[in-house]
């Protein structure tokens, strides 16, 4: 299994601050003057809290003079935004064509069976969140995944089982 350091681990913020409306307002105030502030605000909120809570939708809408539907539309369109806290570990399995052609669907099924959850869910103990991702740019080492912000390539069922077993602790 090849591991390539990710340029950033920002996509993995499983344990952020507790939701706090006044803190959210501070974050929004720092960013809302930017042109097209919706995405930067939502990213900043998710970075701070680990997800974009339901309460944040109305708050962002009011502060940016948008409808709640507009804000919800952005959150639901971009798959990296979470509506609920992620698990301690986040496993994103690539579903793009190169990974699929190299057995990606079978690896996803293997991970779902091993964890007892479906894609987009978190284990009951909050240990692991399993997410689909369209492309990680690792086509040459397909199938691939991002595990806690680190890219992993040349996966197979054995390496996926080993990777997930290491998250049991």
Secondary structure, 3 states (H helix, E strand, C coil): CEEECCCCCCCCCCCCCCCCHHHHHHHHHHHCCCCCHHHHHHHHHHHHHCCCCHHHHHHHHHHHCCCHHHHHHHHHHCCCCCCCCCCCEEEEEECCHHHHHCCHHHHHHHHHHHHCCCCCEECCCCCEEEEEECCCCCHHHCCCEEECCEEEECCCHHHHHHHHHCCCC
